[in-house]
């Protein structure tokens, strides 16, 4: 009888912990992807790479980003 409130508190605590961890992971992933694109833009602006190389690498980064998102989505949904 007295154990139910403890289980309820434990359940909601675990739920909040998992939700916050997932949210932080998503924001870290997005900021990493953005910084990769920013680095590429800086290399192009400074003349370290030419236009063709910039466009090719940008295309690769965007493709990789979509691959990561679809992989994460499939993993979370159990491979559906």
C-alpha positions in Angstrom: 0.0 0.0 0.0 2.7 2.5 0.9 5.0 1.3 -2.0 2.8 2.5 -4.8 3.7 6.2 -4.5 7.4 5.2 -4.5 6.9 3.2 -7.7 5.0 6.1 -9.4 7.7 8.6 -8.5 10.5 6.2 -9.7 8.6 5.6 -13.0 8.2 9.3 -13.7 11.7 10.1 -12.7 13.1 7.5 -15.1 10.8 8.8 -17.9 12.0 12.4 -17.4 15.6 11.3 -17.3 15.3 9.3 -20.6 13.4 12.2 -22.3 16.0 14.8 -21.3 18.9 12.6 -22.3 17.4 12.0 -25.8 16.7 15.8 -26.2 20.3 16.6 -25.3 21.7 14.0 -27.7 19.6 15.4 -30.5 20.8 19.0 -29.9 24.4 17.9 -29.7 24.1 16.0 -33.0 22.5 19.0 -34.8 25.2 21.4 -33.5 28.0 19.1 -34.7 26.4 18.8 -38.2 26.1 22.6 -38.4 29.6 23.2 -37.3 30.9 20.8 -40.0 29.1 22.9 -42.6 30.4 26.1 -41.1 34.0 24.7 -41.3 33.4 23.8 -44.9 32.1 27.3 -45.7 35.1 28.9 -44.0 37.6 26.7 -46.0 35.8 27.8 -49.2 35.8 31.5 -48.2 39.5 31.4 -47.3 40.4 29.8 -50.6 41.6 26.5 -49.2 39.2 24.6 -51.5 37.7 25.5 -54.8 34.0 25.8 -55.8 33.7 22.3 -57.1 35.3 20.7 -54.0 33.0 22.9 -51.8 29.9 21.8 -53.6 30.9 18.1 -53.6 31.7 18.1 -49.9 28.5 20.0 -49.1 26.5 17.4 -51.0 28.3 14.7 -49.0 27.5 16.4 -45.7 23.8 16.8 -46.5 23.6 13.2 -47.7 25.3 12.0 -44.5 22.9 14.1 -42.4 19.9 12.5 -44.0 21.4 9.0 -43.7 22.0 9.6 -40.0 18.5 10.8 -39.4 16.9 7.9 -41.3 19.2 5.4 -39.4 18.2 7.0 -36.0 14.6 7.0 -36.9 14.7 3.3 -38.0 16.7 2.3 -34.9 14.2 4.1 -32.5 11.2 2.5 -34.3 12.8 -1.0 -34.2 13.9 -1.3 -37.8 10.5 -0.6 -39.4 
